[in-house]
Amino acid sequence: MRQLATIFALVAAIIAVSACEERGPSGPVRISAPAPPGTADPANAPPPLPFEGVPAEAEENVRACIVGAPEACDLVVAASVGADQAAPEWVLDALALACEAQPAACPTLASLLSDPAKAGFDPMRARDVAMTACAAGVPAGCDAVLALHARLWRDRATLPDGVELPEPDDTAAALLAGCEAGSAPACHATATAMSDELLGHIDAVNAARLFDRACTAGFIPSCGRLAGAYASGAGVLPDGNLAATLGQRACDGGDPPGCKILGDLLAAGDVVEKDETRAVELYERACDGGLMTACRALARMLRDGLGVERDIDRARDLFQQACDEGVIVACRDLGRVLQAGETHARDLYGATCDQGDAASCLEIGRMLRDAAGGDRDLAGAAHRFQQGCNAGGAAACVELARMLVDGDGVERDRDAARDLLVRACDGDNGAGCRELGVLYRRGRGVTRDAATAALKFDRACQLGDGWGCHELGEAFAQGAGVRADRSAARDAFNRACDLGVGWGCARLGDMYREGVDGAPNGTRALELYAGACDDTPWACVFAGDITRRGTGGIARDRGASCGWYERGCNAGLEQACAAVQRYCPR
């Protein structure tokens, strides 16, 4: 009996151990028969998805997406949403779950809801979804918020009827609330909207404060924007050294705009020591980071051989790259590089002019007028100048006015020319004021009025127009509309010379040769003539005259005078050639 009891006890123990193993750590374990070969084990099958329509090949990425894996969500969208087709409903459902699980997945959903050309366009939901990510500190969410409003503004004329749109003020308030709650990217987005007027208001002062706040919190892109503010004085007192420090910090943190700002400061050399070589390196780094304005800056350095060996071919390629990415000023630069006899420049300027770029209209208008890159086309030039003027380009208005004054390729209309020049001058365009002064001096389309002409020339000079200063100098020298004043004339010619007008330098040389407020100064006069000779052939003649005659203390030097006359002759000035024949026999 004792032996039988022992056996029963042993069996009971085995049964108990077996039951424990089947139960497992958390409850009973159902034991199933092995699945036949080639069939799935139902016990190991994943639970069904909470929505239907998912293709079998997408299920794995969908399951990863809905638990908050943004990379998997991107794969789902790439495989299921074409460029011209709306997202299937199951994709939107998956992204909605993903957004709830992980805010980093929200921007992907927002982008699908933001396209007005596709079914499912829902800008209110897009804004709210993107704002969820932004408030959680996801930079891409903040970017999506601003991108949505930019798109709504750009496409406002073609948006579907009856769609509720987010109010810019509401979005601005939501961004600011996210900032106040501690999201540095939300502070950056709020500041960007204020700085760039993306939500209907501009506030440079508060933008700078918010960039400072986000930068202090370690959000590197804000350091780059703050550097730009200190460089330009946007909302803060200009401080080049602080701009350079912030730019360096942003650049070291991988922010391309920060690299470019620092490069700009080093290339200019106004507030920090000039270092064009380092500027090129910074532009290269920012360009490699995808900043197209830096590619354009790098191209300009390569074109001009500043801080790097001159490389026109690479400059052209970089201008093309930036132009293709929408940097319109790069298109103009590219046009200038191509302008030497190439019709492609006309096509390029024409395309950007048709997009509303006034400067490109000005360039192609001048090419058509001057027969650069093709045949001369005065009517086409006038049309392009009109386009540029209509787009707000005062310089194009001035060019059109010049054609209208003389009837050059268009019907003469001096009243219209006057109106265009008044418009340009009132808009603080120096050339417009100067050309308006010329009308009054000559009595074209207006009653001749030397005093009004002098006032317009003075205004042009104040606005930095070198030829306006030259005209003002002539008015003072001749007493035309003002009291004759040789000292005032000298000052005006000096200003014109400083602004790069060769005739201003030549006329200033005349003043020194003749003597102003003292004895004649032939040495200074010759310096001025020599400096203007390359672009003002008459200055070469004047230099030849002063050295031939020995005026104002200059020693007579027949060889030197002949050299000056020959330079003027080589530039095509007949009077200089005549002087060579008369004074420089072979």
Summary of the structure (lengths in Angstrom):
residues: 586
radius of gyration: 36.8
end to end distance: 150.4
largest distance: 152.6
contacts: 2055
relative contact order: 0.03
helix: 70%
strand: 0%
